[in-house]
Amino acid sequence: MESQDLKIFKYVAEQKSISKAAAMLGYVQPNVSGRIKHLEEELDTKLLNRTNRGVTLTDEGVLLLEYTEKILFLMDEVKIKMNEDKGEGSLTIGASQTISAFKIPHFLSDFLKQNKNIKVKVKTDTKQILQEQLLYGEIDGLFFSGDNDEDRFEEVYCDREKVVLLSCEGHDKRESSPTLLVNSDPNCIYRKKILEFSQNYNFTKPVLMEFDSLESILQGISNGLGMSIIPADIAHSRLSREIVQFEELSEDVQIQFVVKKGKQRSQSVKKFIRFLQKL
């Protein structure tokens, strides 16, 4: 019985779908089906009930999932222990583009001065994908903006950040049909903020212009394409007041760092959490 087969089985069991598990793992569906079949043959028992709506666990499947979680937990613990004994460590952080643009480099600059032997990797993606990566152990912790709507995550750090409304110099912010520059991720908190702003000021027909990157939004504002809302720290560090109009808004945005509940934490993760909590 291979550990990767158990990991695949865990994905399928939690997603209740072979196709969804395959997509998350980056495998083709027949490969995932084949590994599950191999497990069933090796254990000489049926693990899944297959239906048109997906899959459910048999009683034997439920039992295997319980043992799988214990086995994978212990394997993580061994890896962590081995790295500790070598005097090395690693830390993989997930974060949105906006948090990665300013706060993450600021945090890591100070953190790594105190912990030079820790290797750090930062993954940037949408909130939904990063939450999935945290649930499945692909990242150690996650920075995101807004509220924590996942009860399997534990908040270990929280802060507030100011936000600003930006538009090109000379642009009338109160025109009835402005162009709003937004992130293409519908769950982006700053996208939601600018849409709320447009509703509060009764914009009649705002035009949404979507971008996949923060840098494109910043450039679009500088070039007079429209207006947007972003963190104040990024605005002040990246944009010139000679070109762009800044209007600090009264409301702010909550920033959180969360980890998965019940997951074994490496010394690197523990050190990073302690570092954040002292800020």
C-alpha positions in Angstrom: 0.0 0.0 0.0 1.6 3.2 -1.2 1.2 6.6 0.6 0.3 8.3 -2.6 -2.6 5.9 -3.1 -3.8 6.8 0.4 -3.5 10.5 -0.4 -5.5 10.0 -3.6 -8.1 8.1 -1.7 -8.4 10.9 0.9 -9.0 13.5 -1.8 -11.7 11.4 -3.5 -13.4 10.7 -0.1 -13.4 14.4 0.9 -14.4 15.7 -2.5 -17.0 12.9 -3.0 -16.0 12.9 -6.6 -13.2 11.2 -8.6 -13.2 13.9 -11.3 -12.9 16.8 -8.7 -10.1 14.9 -6.9 -8.3 14.3 -10.2 -8.5 18.0 -11.1 -7.2 19.1 -7.7 -4.3 16.6 -7.9 -3.5 17.4 -11.5 -4.1 13.9 -12.6 -6.3 12.5 -15.4 -9.4 10.8 -14.1 -8.6 7.3 -15.3 -5.3 7.4 -13.3 -7.2 8.3 -10.1 -9.9 5.6 -10.8 -7.0 3.1 -11.4 -5.3 3.9 -8.1 -8.6 3.5 -6.2 -9.2 0.2 -7.9 -5.7 -0.9 -7.0 -6.4 -0.1 -3.3 -9.7 -2.1 -3.4 -7.9 -5.1 -5.0 -5.1 -4.9 -2.4 -7.5 -4.7 0.5 -9.9 -7.1 -1.1 -12.9 -4.9 -0.3 -15.1 -2.2 -1.9 -14.2 1.3 -0.7 -16.6 3.5 -2.8 -20.2 3.4 -3.9 -20.3 5.0 -7.3 -23.4 7.0 -8.4 -24.2 9.5 -11.1 -23.8 12.3 -8.5 -20.3 11.1 -7.4 -19.1 8.7 -4.8 -19.8 7.8 -1.2 -17.8 5.7 1.2 -18.7 2.2 2.1 -18.3 1.2 5.8 -14.8 -0.2 4.9 -14.1 3.1 3.1 -14.9 5.1 6.3 -12.6 2.8 8.3 -9.8 3.2 5.7 -10.2 7.0 5.8 -9.8 7.1 9.5 -6.5 5.1 9.3 -5.4 7.1 6.2 -5.6 10.4 8.2 -3.6 8.9 11.0 -0.9 7.5 8.6 -0.5 10.7 6.6 -0.4 12.7 9.9 2.4 10.5 11.2 4.3 10.8 7.9 4.2 14.5 8.1 5.4 14.3 11.7 8.4 12.2 10.6 9.3 14.6 7.9 9.1 17.5 10.3 11.2 15.7 12.9 13.9 14.8 10.3 14.2 18.4 9.2 14.5 19.6 12.8 17.3 17.1 13.5 19.2 18.5 10.5 18.8 22.0 11.9 16.9 23.1 8.8 13.3 24.0 8.2 10.9 25.1 5.5 7.8 27.3 5.4 5.2 27.5 2.5 2.8 30.4 2.8 -0.2 31.1 0.6 -1.4 34.7 0.0 -3.5 36.8 -2.3 -1.7 39.1 -4.8 -2.5 42.2 -2.8 -1.0 40.8 0.5 2.0 39.3 -1.4 2.7 42.7 -3.0 3.5 44.5 0.3 2.9 42.8 3.6 4.5 39.4 2.8 7.9 40.9 1.8 7.8 43.2 4.8 7.0 40.3 7.2 9.6 37.9 5.7 12.4 40.5 5.7 12.1 40.8 9.5 11.3 37.1 10.1 14.3 35.8 8.1 16.7 38.0 9.9 16.0 36.0 13.0 15.6 32.6 11.3 18.2 32.5 8.5 18.1 28.6 8.1 14.4 28.5 7.2 13.6 28.1 3.5 10.4 30.1 2.6 8.2 29.7 -0.4 5.2 31.9 -1.2 2.3 30.7 -3.3 -0.1 33.2 -4.8 -3.6 32.3 -6.1 -7.3 32.9 -5.5 -8.6 32.5 -2.0 -10.6 29.4 -3.0 -7.6 27.6 -4.4 -5.3 28.6 -1.5 -7.9 27.3 1.0 -7.9 23.9 -0.8 -4.1 23.8 -0.7 -4.2 24.5 3.0 -6.8 21.8 3.6 -4.7 19.3 1.8 -1.3 20.2 3.3 0.2 21.8 0.2 0.8 25.1 2.2 1.5 25.6 5.9 -0.6 28.7 6.4 -2.6 31.2 4.5 -2.9 35.0 4.5 -6.2 36.4 3.2 -8.4 39.5 3.4 -11.9 39.3 4.9 -13.6 36.9 7.2 -12.7 33.3 7.9 -15.6 31.2 6.7 -13.9 27.8 7.1 -14.3 26.1 10.5 -11.4 23.8 9.7 -9.0 26.7 9.9 -7.6 28.3 13.0 -6.9 32.1 13.1 -3.5 32.7 14.6 -2.9 36.4 13.5 -5.3 39.2 12.6 -4.7 42.9 11.6 -6.6 45.7 9.9 -5.4 47.6 6.9 -6.5 50.9 5.4 -7.9 51.0 1.9 -8.0 53.9 -0.6 -10.1 54.8 -3.6 -7.8 55.5 -6.6 -8.5 57.2 -9.9 -6.4 59.1 -12.5 -5.7 62.8 -11.6 -8.5 65.0 -12.9 -11.0 62.1 -13.2 -14.4 62.8 -11.7 -15.0 60.0 -9.1 -18.7 60.7 -9.0 -19.6 60.4 -12.6 -22.6 58.2 -13.2 -21.1 55.5 -15.4 -17.5 55.0 -14.3 -15.2 52.2 -15.3 -14.3 50.0 -12.3 -11.0 48.2 -12.4 -11.4 44.9 -10.5 -9.7 41.6 -10.0 -11.2 38.8 -12.0 -11.6 36.7 -8.8 -15.2 37.2 -7.8 -14.2 36.5 -4.1 -11.6 39.3 -4.0 -12.5 41.5 -1.1 -11.3 44.7 -2.9 -13.5 43.9 -5.9 -16.4 43.6 -3.4 -15.4 47.0 -1.9 -15.4 48.9 -5.2 -18.8 47.3 -6.1 -20.2 48.4 -2.7 -18.8 51.9 -3.3 -20.5 52.1 -6.6 -23.9 51.1 -5.1 -23.6 53.5 -2.2 -23.0 56.4 -4.7 -25.8 55.2 -7.0 -23.7 54.7 -10.1 -26.2 53.9 -12.8 -24.2 51.8 -15.3 -20.7 51.1 -14.0 -18.5 49.3 -16.4 -16.3 46.4 -15.0 -12.9 45.9 -16.4 -11.4 42.7 -15.1 -7.7 42.0 -14.6 -5.8 38.9 -13.4 -3.0 40.8 -11.7 -2.7 43.7 -9.2 0.1 45.2 -11.4 -2.3 45.5 -14.3 -4.9 47.3 -12.1 -2.2 49.7 -10.8 -1.1 50.5 -14.4 -4.7 50.9 -15.5 -5.3 53.5 -12.9 -2.2 55.4 -13.9 -3.2 55.3 -17.5 -6.7 56.7 -16.7 -8.7 53.6 -17.5 -10.9 53.9 -14.4 -11.0 53.7 -10.6 -10.3 50.9 -8.0 -9.9 50.3 -4.3 -6.7 48.7 -3.0 -4.7 48.6 0.2 -3.3 52.0 1.2 0.2 50.7 1.8 0.4 49.5 -1.8 -1.0 52.7 -3.2 1.4 54.9 -1.3 4.4 52.7 -2.3 3.6 52.1 -6.0 1.7 55.2 -7.3 2.6 58.9 -7.7 0.2 61.5 -6.3 1.1 63.6 -9.3 -0.7 61.1 -11.5 -3.3 59.4 -9.3 -5.9 60.8 -6.9 -6.0 59.1 -3.5 -9.1 59.1 -1.3 -8.7 57.2 2.0 -11.9 55.4 3.0 -13.3 55.2 6.5 -13.7 51.4 6.4 -10.8 49.1 6.5 -10.1 45.4 5.6 -9.3 42.6 8.0 -6.1 40.5 7.3 -5.8 37.1 8.8 -3.2 34.3 8.9 -4.8 30.9 9.4 -3.5 27.3 9.7 -5.4 24.0 9.5 -6.8 22.8 12.8 -5.4 19.6 14.1 -2.4 19.5 11.7 1.0 18.8 13.0 3.0 22.0 13.0 6.7 22.2 12.2 9.1 24.3 14.3 9.3 26.7 11.3 5.5 27.2 11.3 5.5 27.7 15.1 8.3 30.2 14.9 6.4 32.2 12.2 3.2 32.2 14.2 5.1 33.5 17.3 6.7 36.1 15.1 3.3 37.3 13.8 1.8 37.4 17.2 4.5 39.7 18.5 3.9 42.3 15.8 
